[in-house]
Amino acid sequence: MLSLKHRSPQKELLDQDTIPFEDIRQNMIELNTVNTLLGGHTITLDGVRSFLNKNEKALHIAEIGSGGGDNLFVIGQFLKKKNIAFKLTGIDIKKECTDYASNQFPSIDFICSDYKDVLFEKKPDIIFNSLFCHHFTNDELIGVLQWMKKNSVRGFFINDLERNFLAYYSIKILTAIFSKSYLVKHDAPLSVARSFRRSDWEKILEEAGITNCEIKWKWAFRYLIRVKNN
């Protein structure tokens, strides 16, 4: 029987360097659909809202692990409606992803790099990631959190999955029926097995030396973690 007591150490197929881009592209398309239908984009916008000032004029927001760029596009549409000027920056280690995202969303700046190697001329107001952290070990995550805090002006937020039996088997069944991507069918349930419970986040944040943080459970089976610098 599957045990979800601890995070799975098994690596996802998407973390390999040998996956053809057409397969990655189909994965990104379906991930955007999942984020739209199951509220992932809504949670990301909740993260952005939590940092807005009353009379916000302009924002620079950066995403690490930006993939196909759909999160940043949704944020841009939201900020346009709010009449807030913005600069959006996406960072991803896969060149195929940043090339694809740049073609899809030419008004957004995309950087092909390991996030750790990025040096901002001027720090973004907010840094975030979505469905990114579960790709890392707990020890690696300490570095991710510390980098996000160090390189943001106002702070950062994270949108990621909850390790939960119902979430695991639900996504396993849904992707088996509806997905056209072998990556999604394999990695979606594994992503849940590699993801977090509240106690995991509390421990990782403490070990990273990060305070002034907020952990909120969100439907469907996600956590929104927010850390403010001031």
C-alpha atoms as an extended CHARMM CRD file, in Angstrom:
* protein
*
       230  EXT
         1         1  MET       CA              0.0000000000        0.0000000000        0.0000000000  PROA      1               0.0000000000
         2         2  LEU       CA              1.2630000000        3.4870000000       -0.8440000000  PROA      2               0.0000000000
         3         3  SER       CA              2.5920000000        5.3980000000        2.1380000000  PROA      3               0.0000000000
         4         4  LEU       CA              2.3600000000        9.1760000000        2.1040000000  PROA      4               0.0000000000
         5         5  LYS       CA              3.7540000000        9.5970000000        5.5990000000  PROA      5               0.0000000000
         6         6  HSD       CA              6.9210000000       11.1050000000        4.1580000000  PROA      6               0.0000000000
         7         7  ARG       CA              7.7410000000       12.8470000000        0.8830000000  PROA      7               0.0000000000
         8         8  SER       CA              8.5950000000       10.4590000000       -1.9500000000  PROA      8               0.0000000000
         9         9  PRO       CA             12.2670000000       10.6110000000       -3.0410000000  PROA      9               0.0000000000
        10        10  GLN       CA             11.3880000000        9.3610000000       -6.5470000000  PROA      10              0.0000000000
        11        11  LYS       CA             12.2690000000       11.8480000000       -9.2610000000  PROA      11              0.0000000000
        12        12  GLU       CA              9.7130000000       12.9570000000      -11.8320000000  PROA      12              0.0000000000
        13        13  LEU       CA             10.2160000000       12.2730000000      -15.5330000000  PROA      13              0.0000000000
        14        14  LEU       CA             10.0910000000       16.0220000000      -16.1660000000  PROA      14              0.0000000000
        15        15  ASP       CA             13.2920000000       16.4320000000      -14.1520000000  PROA      15              0.0000000000
        16        16  GLN       CA             15.2490000000       14.4510000000      -16.7370000000  PROA      16              0.0000000000
        17        17  ASP       CA             17.2870000000       16.2400000000      -19.3980000000  PROA      17              0.0000000000
        18        18  THR       CA             16.3620000000       13.8070000000      -22.1860000000  PROA      18              0.0000000000
        19        19  ILE       CA             12.6280000000       14.5100000000      -22.5450000000  PROA      19              0.0000000000
        20        20  PRO       CA             11.7070000000       15.7640000000      -26.0650000000  PROA      20              0.0000000000
        21        21  PHE       CA             10.3360000000       19.2950000000      -26.0310000000  PROA      21              0.0000000000
        22        22  GLU       CA              7.0800000000       18.3370000000      -27.7840000000  PROA      22              0.0000000000
        23        23  ASP       CA              6.3370000000       16.1110000000      -24.7920000000  PROA      23              0.0000000000
        24        24  ILE       CA              7.2040000000       18.9470000000      -22.4050000000  PROA      24              0.0000000000
        25        25  ARG       CA              4.9850000000       21.2810000000      -24.4380000000  PROA      25              0.0000000000
        26        26  GLN       CA              1.9700000000       18.9710000000      -24.0800000000  PROA      26              0.0000000000
        27        27  ASN       CA              2.7090000000       18.7530000000      -20.3610000000  PROA      27              0.0000000000
        28        28  MET       CA              2.7130000000       22.5750000000      -20.0500000000  PROA      28              0.0000000000
        29        29  ILE       CA             -0.5690000000       22.8820000000      -21.9700000000  PROA      29              0.0000000000
        30        30  GLU       CA             -2.2860000000       20.3710000000      -19.6960000000  PROA      30              0.0000000000
        31        31  LEU       CA             -0.7750000000       21.9240000000      -16.5690000000  PROA      31              0.0000000000
        32        32  ASN       CA             -2.2740000000       25.2720000000      -17.5550000000  PROA      32              0.0000000000
        33        33  THR       CA             -5.6540000000       23.5590000000      -17.9380000000  PROA      33              0.0000000000
        34        34  VAL       CA             -5.3240000000       21.9750000000      -14.4940000000  PROA      34              0.0000000000
        35        35  ASN       CA             -4.3380000000       25.3300000000      -12.9640000000  PROA      35              0.0000000000
        36        36  THR       CA             -7.3460000000       26.9650000000      -14.5840000000  PROA      36              0.0000000000
        37        37  LEU       CA             -9.9370000000       24.3310000000      -13.6870000000  PROA      37              0.0000000000
        38        38  LEU       CA             -8.7170000000       23.4140000000      -10.1970000000  PROA      38              0.0000000000
        39        39  GLY       CA             -7.9600000000       26.9090000000       -8.9530000000  PROA      39              0.0000000000
        40        40  GLY       CA             -4.1750000000       27.0110000000       -9.2200000000  PROA      40              0.0000000000
        41        41  HSD       CA             -4.1980000000       30.3970000000      -10.9360000000  PROA      41              0.0000000000
        42        42  THR       CA             -6.6810000000       31.7010000000       -8.3720000000  PROA      42              0.0000000000
        43        43  ILE       CA             -4.2680000000       30.7650000000       -5.5880000000  PROA      43              0.0000000000
        44        44  THR       CA             -1.4060000000       32.4980000000       -7.3730000000  PROA      44              0.0000000000
        45        45  LEU       CA             -3.5180000000       35.6600000000       -7.6450000000  PROA      45              0.0000000000
        46        46  ASP       CA             -4.3370000000       35.3640000000       -3.9320000000  PROA      46              0.0000000000
        47        47  GLY       CA             -0.5860000000       35.4230000000       -3.3300000000  PROA      47              0.0000000000
        48        48  VAL       CA             -0.1720000000       38.5720000000       -5.4110000000  PROA      48              0.0000000000
        49        49  ARG       CA             -3.1360000000       40.2950000000       -3.7140000000  PROA      49              0.0000000000
        50        50  SER       CA             -1.6360000000       39.6750000000       -0.2950000000  PROA      50              0.0000000000
        51        51  PHE       CA              1.2870000000       41.9650000000       -1.1610000000  PROA      51              0.0000000000
        52        52  LEU       CA             -0.6140000000       44.8230000000       -2.7740000000  PROA      52              0.0000000000
        53        53  ASN       CA             -0.6140000000       48.2380000000       -1.1660000000  PROA      53              0.0000000000
        54        54  LYS       CA             -3.8190000000       50.2670000000       -0.9640000000  PROA      54              0.0000000000
        55        55  ASN       CA             -2.8730000000       52.6560000000       -3.7810000000  PROA      55              0.0000000000
        56        56  GLU       CA             -0.5610000000       50.4180000000       -5.7720000000  PROA      56              0.0000000000
        57        57  LYS       CA              1.0440000000       52.0990000000       -8.7990000000  PROA      57              0.0000000000
        58        58  ALA       CA              3.6650000000       49.6910000000      -10.1540000000  PROA      58              0.0000000000
        59        59  LEU       CA              5.0630000000       46.2250000000       -9.4550000000  PROA      59              0.0000000000
        60        60  HSD       CA              7.8970000000       43.9990000000      -10.5750000000  PROA      60              0.0000000000
        61        61  ILE       CA              7.0550000000       40.3190000000      -10.0680000000  PROA      61              0.0000000000
        62        62  ALA       CA              9.4010000000       37.4340000000      -10.8670000000  PROA      62              0.0000000000
        63        63  GLU       CA              8.6410000000       33.7160000000      -11.0480000000  PROA      63              0.0000000000
        64        64  ILE       CA             11.2330000000       30.9650000000      -10.6950000000  PROA      64              0.0000000000
        65        65  GLY       CA             10.4350000000       27.7620000000      -12.5570000000  PROA      65              0.0000000000
        66        66  SER       CA              8.1880000000       29.7310000000      -14.8990000000  PROA      66              0.0000000000
        67        67  GLY       CA              7.6690000000       26.9250000000      -17.4460000000  PROA      67              0.0000000000
        68        68  GLY       CA              5.2880000000       27.9900000000      -20.2040000000  PROA      68              0.0000000000
        69        69  GLY       CA              4.6620000000       31.4160000000      -18.6580000000  PROA      69              0.0000000000
        70        70  ASP       CA              0.9260000000       31.0060000000      -18.0360000000  PROA      70              0.0000000000
        71        71  ASN       CA              1.1420000000       32.0500000000      -14.3720000000  PROA      71              0.0000000000
        72        72  LEU       CA              2.7680000000       35.3500000000      -15.2840000000  PROA      72              0.0000000000
        73        73  PHE       CA              0.2850000000       35.9480000000      -18.0990000000  PROA      73              0.0000000000
        74        74  VAL       CA             -2.6280000000       35.5330000000      -15.6690000000  PROA      74              0.0000000000
        75        75  ILE       CA             -0.9540000000       37.9340000000      -13.2340000000  PROA      75              0.0000000000
        76        76  GLY       CA             -0.4640000000       40.4760000000      -16.0230000000  PROA      76              0.0000000000
        77        77  GLN       CA             -4.1390000000       40.3020000000      -16.9650000000  PROA      77              0.0000000000
        78        78  PHE       CA             -5.0890000000       40.8120000000      -13.3180000000  PROA      78              0.0000000000
        79        79  LEU       CA             -2.7960000000       43.8330000000      -12.8920000000  PROA      79              0.0000000000
        80        80  LYS       CA             -4.0880000000       45.4020000000      -16.1100000000  PROA      80              0.0000000000
        81        81  LYS       CA             -7.6230000000       45.3000000000      -14.7190000000  PROA      81              0.0000000000
        82        82  LYS       CA             -6.3380000000       46.9660000000      -11.5520000000  PROA      82              0.0000000000
        83        83  ASN       CA             -4.5980000000       49.6880000000      -13.6050000000  PROA      83              0.0000000000
        84        84  ILE       CA             -1.2790000000       48.7790000000      -12.0060000000  PROA      84              0.0000000000
        85        85  ALA       CA              1.8330000000       49.1930000000      -14.1420000000  PROA      85              0.0000000000
        86        86  PHE       CA              3.9870000000       46.0800000000      -14.0670000000  PROA      86              0.0000000000
        87        87  LYS       CA              7.1240000000       44.2960000000      -15.1170000000  PROA      87              0.0000000000
        88        88  LEU       CA              7.0380000000       40.4970000000      -15.1860000000  PROA      88              0.0000000000
        89        89  THR       CA             10.0910000000       38.2350000000      -15.2470000000  PROA      89              0.0000000000
        90        90  GLY       CA             10.1130000000       34.4590000000      -15.7090000000  PROA      90              0.0000000000
        91        91  ILE       CA             13.1370000000       32.3210000000      -14.8820000000  PROA      91              0.0000000000
        92        92  ASP       CA             13.4850000000       28.7180000000      -16.0210000000  PROA      92              0.0000000000
        93        93  ILE       CA             16.4720000000       26.4350000000      -16.4440000000  PROA      93              0.0000000000
        94        94  LYS       CA             15.1260000000       24.8500000000      -19.6630000000  PROA      94              0.0000000000
        95        95  LYS       CA             15.8220000000       26.9300000000      -22.7720000000  PROA      95              0.0000000000
        96        96  GLU       CA             12.9880000000       25.2290000000      -24.6720000000  PROA      96              0.0000000000
        97        97  CYS       CA             10.5800000000       26.4820000000      -22.0020000000  PROA      97              0.0000000000
        98        98  THR       CA             11.7940000000       30.0860000000      -22.0460000000  PROA      98              0.0000000000
        99        99  ASP       CA             11.7860000000       30.1170000000      -25.8640000000  PROA      99              0.0000000000
       100       100  TYR       CA              8.2480000000       28.7600000000      -25.9350000000  PROA      100             0.0000000000
       101       101  ALA       CA              7.0570000000       31.1890000000      -23.2460000000  PROA      101             0.0000000000
       102       102  SER       CA              8.6840000000       34.1570000000      -25.0120000000  PROA      102             0.0000000000
       103       103  ASN       CA              6.8230000000       33.2990000000      -28.2130000000  PROA      103             0.0000000000
       104       104  GLN       CA              3.5490000000       32.8970000000      -26.3450000000  PROA      104             0.0000000000
       105       105  PHE       CA              3.8890000000       36.0230000000      -24.2070000000  PROA      105             0.0000000000
       106       106  PRO       CA              6.3230000000       38.4990000000      -25.8380000000  PROA      106             0.0000000000
       107       107  SER       CA              5.5260000000       41.2790000000      -23.3400000000  PROA      107             0.0000000000
       108       108  ILE       CA              7.0250000000       39.2060000000      -20.4970000000  PROA      108             0.0000000000
       109       109  ASP       CA             10.7850000000       38.9380000000      -19.9250000000  PROA      109             0.0000000000
       110       110  PHE       CA             12.0400000000       35.3520000000      -19.7260000000  PROA      110             0.0000000000
       111       111  ILE       CA             15.5100000000       34.3650000000      -18.5370000000  PROA      111             0.0000000000
       112       112  CYS       CA             17.0170000000       30.9390000000      -19.2090000000  PROA      112             0.0000000000
       113       113  SER       CA             19.0440000000       30.2010000000      -16.0980000000  PROA      113             0.0000000000
       114       114  ASP       CA             19.2510000000       28.2800000000      -12.8730000000  PROA      114             0.0000000000
       115       115  TYR       CA             17.4630000000       30.6220000000      -10.4800000000  PROA      115             0.0000000000
       116       116  LYS       CA             20.5280000000       30.6500000000       -8.1850000000  PROA      116             0.0000000000
       117       117  ASP       CA             22.6520000000       32.2580000000      -10.9020000000  PROA      117             0.0000000000
       118       118  VAL       CA             20.3220000000       35.1850000000      -11.5920000000  PROA      118             0.0000000000
       119       119  LEU       CA             21.5660000000       38.5860000000      -10.4680000000  PROA      119             0.0000000000
       120       120  PHE       CA             18.9040000000       41.2750000000      -10.6280000000  PROA      120             0.0000000000
       121       121  GLU       CA             19.9730000000       44.8130000000      -11.4590000000  PROA      121             0.0000000000
       122       122  LYS       CA             17.0580000000       45.8520000000       -9.2730000000  PROA      122             0.0000000000
       123       123  LYS       CA             15.3250000000       43.3590000000       -7.0110000000  PROA      123             0.0000000000
       124       124  PRO       CA             11.7110000000       42.4190000000       -7.8770000000  PROA      124             0.0000000000
       125       125  ASP       CA              9.0610000000       43.5320000000       -5.4340000000  PROA      125             0.0000000000
       126       126  ILE       CA              7.7140000000       39.9800000000       -5.2460000000  PROA      126             0.0000000000
       127       127  ILE       CA              9.1560000000       36.5820000000       -6.1710000000  PROA      127             0.0000000000
       128       128  PHE       CA              7.0030000000       33.4730000000       -6.3560000000  PROA      128             0.0000000000
       129       129  ASN       CA              6.9000000000       29.9220000000       -7.6020000000  PROA      129             0.0000000000
       130       130  SER       CA              4.0820000000       27.5180000000       -8.3810000000  PROA      130             0.0000000000
       131       131  LEU       CA              4.3620000000       23.7150000000       -8.4670000000  PROA      131             0.0000000000
       132       132  PHE       CA              8.1230000000       24.1760000000       -8.2620000000  PROA      132             0.0000000000
       133       133  CYS       CA              9.1710000000       23.3630000000       -4.7190000000  PROA      133             0.0000000000
       134       134  HSD       CA              8.1020000000       19.7110000000       -4.7270000000  PROA      134             0.0000000000
       135       135  HSD       CA             10.8690000000       19.0140000000       -7.2680000000  PROA      135             0.0000000000
       136       136  PHE       CA             13.4620000000       19.6490000000       -4.5110000000  PROA      136             0.0000000000
       137       137  THR       CA             14.5930000000       17.8130000000       -1.4050000000  PROA      137             0.0000000000
       138       138  ASN       CA             13.9810000000       19.4380000000        1.9660000000  PROA      138             0.0000000000
       139       139  ASP       CA             17.6550000000       20.4180000000        2.2300000000  PROA      139             0.0000000000
       140       140  GLU       CA             17.6200000000       21.9620000000       -1.2590000000  PROA      140             0.0000000000
       141       141  LEU       CA             14.4440000000       23.8630000000       -0.4100000000  PROA      141             0.0000000000
       142       142  ILE       CA             16.2010000000       25.7220000000        2.3940000000  PROA      142             0.0000000000
       143       143  GLY       CA             18.3850000000       27.3500000000       -0.2480000000  PROA      143             0.0000000000
       144       144  VAL       CA             15.3640000000       28.1290000000       -2.4620000000  PROA      144             0.0000000000
       145       145  LEU       CA             13.5770000000       29.9050000000        0.3870000000  PROA      145             0.0000000000
       146       146  GLN       CA             16.6350000000       31.8710000000        1.4730000000  PROA      146             0.0000000000
       147       147  TRP       CA             17.3280000000       32.9890000000       -2.1180000000  PROA      147             0.0000000000
       148       148  MET       CA             13.7330000000       34.1540000000       -2.6200000000  PROA      148             0.0000000000
       149       149  LYS       CA             13.8250000000       36.1460000000        0.5990000000  PROA      149             0.0000000000
       150       150  LYS       CA             17.2180000000       37.6970000000       -0.1600000000  PROA      150             0.0000000000
       151       151  ASN       CA             16.3010000000       38.7010000000       -3.7130000000  PROA      151             0.0000000000
       152       152  SER       CA             12.8250000000       40.1730000000       -3.1590000000  PROA      152             0.0000000000
       153       153  VAL       CA             11.9070000000       43.6010000000       -1.7990000000  PROA      153             0.0000000000
       154       154  ARG       CA              8.5330000000       42.8670000000       -0.2130000000  PROA      154             0.0000000000
       155       155  GLY       CA              8.7960000000       39.1020000000        0.0940000000  PROA      155             0.0000000000
       156       156  PHE       CA              7.7550000000       35.9310000000       -1.6610000000  PROA      156             0.0000000000
       157       157  PHE       CA              5.0330000000       33.3300000000       -1.9230000000  PROA      157             0.0000000000
       158       158  ILE       CA              4.7460000000       29.6860000000       -2.9120000000  PROA      158             0.0000000000
       159       159  ASN       CA              1.8140000000       27.8150000000       -4.4430000000  PROA      159             0.0000000000
       160       160  ASP       CA              2.2950000000       24.0610000000       -4.1510000000  PROA      160             0.0000000000
       161       161  LEU       CA              0.5310000000       20.7770000000       -3.5380000000  PROA      161             0.0000000000
       162       162  GLU       CA             -0.6330000000       19.0690000000       -0.3600000000  PROA      162             0.0000000000
       163       163  ARG       CA              0.4490000000       15.4590000000        0.1930000000  PROA      163             0.0000000000
       164       164  ASN       CA             -2.9400000000       13.8270000000        0.5950000000  PROA      164             0.0000000000
       165       165  PHE       CA             -4.4020000000       10.3940000000       -0.2520000000  PROA      165             0.0000000000
       166       166  LEU       CA             -7.5440000000       11.8200000000       -1.8430000000  PROA      166             0.0000000000
       167       167  ALA       CA             -5.4950000000       14.2230000000       -3.9640000000  PROA      167             0.0000000000
       168       168  TYR       CA             -3.1440000000       11.4230000000       -5.0290000000  PROA      168             0.0000000000
       169       169  TYR       CA             -5.7990000000        8.9670000000       -6.1810000000  PROA      169             0.0000000000
       170       170  SER       CA             -8.0710000000       11.6380000000       -7.6510000000  PROA      170             0.0000000000
       171       171  ILE       CA             -5.3570000000       13.0330000000       -9.9270000000  PROA      171             0.0000000000
       172       172  LYS       CA             -4.1750000000        9.5250000000      -10.7910000000  PROA      172             0.0000000000
       173       173  ILE       CA             -7.6650000000        8.5610000000      -12.0050000000  PROA      173             0.0000000000
       174       174  LEU       CA             -8.3720000000       11.8800000000      -13.7560000000  PROA      174             0.0000000000
       175       175  THR       CA             -5.0990000000       11.9380000000      -15.6730000000  PROA      175             0.0000000000
       176       176  ALA       CA             -5.4450000000        8.2720000000      -16.6440000000  PROA      176             0.0000000000
       177       177  ILE       CA             -8.8150000000        9.0870000000      -18.2240000000  PROA      177             0.0000000000
       178       178  PHE       CA             -8.3110000000       12.5530000000      -19.6900000000  PROA      178             0.0000000000
       179       179  SER       CA             -4.5970000000       13.2330000000      -20.1840000000  PROA      179             0.0000000000
       180       180  LYS       CA             -2.8600000000       12.8000000000      -23.5370000000  PROA      180             0.0000000000
       181       181  SER       CA              0.5720000000       13.2100000000      -21.9310000000  PROA      181             0.0000000000
       182       182  TYR       CA              2.5830000000       10.3180000000      -20.5060000000  PROA      182             0.0000000000
       183       183  LEU       CA              4.4630000000       12.9190000000      -18.4750000000  PROA      183             0.0000000000
       184       184  VAL       CA              1.2780000000       14.1380000000      -16.8370000000  PROA      184             0.0000000000
       185       185  LYS       CA              0.0110000000       10.6050000000      -16.2110000000  PROA      185             0.0000000000
       186       186  HSD       CA              3.2650000000        9.6410000000      -14.5180000000  PROA      186             0.0000000000
       187       187  ASP       CA              4.2760000000       12.8830000000      -12.8230000000  PROA      187             0.0000000000
       188       188  ALA       CA              0.9400000000       14.2870000000      -11.6070000000  PROA      188             0.0000000000
       189       189  PRO       CA              0.3260000000       11.6660000000       -8.8840000000  PROA      189             0.0000000000
       190       190  LEU       CA              4.0550000000       11.5330000000       -8.1250000000  PROA      190             0.0000000000
       191       191  SER       CA              3.9940000000       15.3180000000       -7.6380000000  PROA      191             0.0000000000
       192       192  VAL       CA              1.4450000000       14.8030000000       -4.8700000000  PROA      192             0.0000000000
       193       193  ALA       CA              3.6010000000       12.0790000000       -3.2940000000  PROA      193             0.0000000000
       194       194  ARG       CA              6.5930000000       14.4490000000       -3.4130000000  PROA      194             0.0000000000
       195       195  SER       CA              4.6440000000       17.3880000000       -1.9780000000  PROA      195             0.0000000000
       196       196  PHE       CA              4.0130000000       18.7180000000        1.5040000000  PROA      196             0.0000000000
       197       197  ARG       CA              1.9820000000       18.7540000000        4.6610000000  PROA      197             0.0000000000
       198       198  ARG       CA              1.8150000000       21.7450000000        6.9590000000  PROA      198             0.0000000000
       199       199  SER       CA              4.3360000000       20.1770000000        9.3560000000  PROA      199             0.0000000000
       200       200  ASP       CA              6.8210000000       19.8290000000        6.4650000000  PROA      200             0.0000000000
       201       201  TRP       CA              6.5670000000       23.5280000000        5.6640000000  PROA      201             0.0000000000
       202       202  GLU       CA              6.8660000000       24.5430000000        9.3070000000  PROA      202             0.0000000000
       203       203  LYS       CA             10.0700000000       22.5050000000        9.6660000000  PROA      203             0.0000000000
       204       204  ILE       CA             11.6270000000       23.7080000000        6.3830000000  PROA      204             0.0000000000
       205       205  LEU       CA             10.8360000000       27.3650000000        7.0900000000  PROA      205             0.0000000000
       206       206  GLU       CA             12.2840000000       27.0930000000       10.5940000000  PROA      206             0.0000000000
       207       207  GLU       CA             15.4680000000       25.4560000000        9.3090000000  PROA      207             0.0000000000
       208       208  ALA       CA             15.7940000000       28.2020000000        6.6830000000  PROA      208             0.0000000000
       209       209  GLY       CA             15.6330000000       30.7870000000        9.4720000000  PROA      209             0.0000000000
       210       210  ILE       CA             12.5200000000       32.3870000000        7.9870000000  PROA      210             0.0000000000
       211       211  THR       CA              9.9310000000       34.0550000000       10.1920000000  PROA      211             0.0000000000
       212       212  ASN       CA              6.9590000000       36.3150000000        9.4960000000  PROA      212             0.0000000000
       213       213  CYS       CA              5.4380000000       33.5650000000        7.3630000000  PROA      213             0.0000000000
       214       214  GLU       CA              1.8790000000       32.4470000000        6.7670000000  PROA      214             0.0000000000
       215       215  ILE       CA              0.7680000000       28.9670000000        5.6470000000  PROA      215             0.0000000000
       216       216  LYS       CA             -2.7570000000       28.6450000000        4.2670000000  PROA      216             0.0000000000
       217       217  TRP       CA             -4.4970000000       25.5320000000        2.9790000000  PROA      217             0.0000000000
       218       218  LYS       CA             -6.3260000000       26.1370000000       -0.2920000000  PROA      218             0.0000000000
       219       219  TRP       CA             -8.7170000000       24.1370000000       -2.4240000000  PROA      219             0.0000000000
       220       220  ALA       CA             -7.9530000000       21.8850000000       -4.2700000000  PROA      220             0.0000000000
       221       221  PHE       CA             -5.2930000000       20.3570000000       -2.0250000000  PROA      221             0.0000000000
       222       222  ARG       CA             -2.7530000000       23.1630000000       -2.1510000000  PROA      222             0.0000000000
       223       223  TYR       CA             -0.8150000000       25.3610000000        0.2330000000  PROA      223             0.0000000000
       224       224  LEU       CA             -0.1550000000       29.0570000000       -0.1880000000  PROA      224             0.0000000000
       225       225  ILE       CA              2.9480000000       30.0430000000        1.7550000000  PROA      225             0.0000000000
       226       226  ARG       CA              3.6130000000       33.7670000000        2.1190000000  PROA      226             0.0000000000
       227       227  VAL       CA              6.6970000000       35.3920000000        3.6020000000  PROA      227             0.0000000000
       228       228  LYS       CA              6.8670000000       39.1720000000        4.0540000000  PROA      228             0.0000000000
       229       229  ASN       CA             10.2390000000       40.8560000000        4.4430000000  PROA      229             0.0000000000
       230       230  ASN       CA              8.9090000000       43.8270000000        6.3870000000  PROA      230             0.0000000000
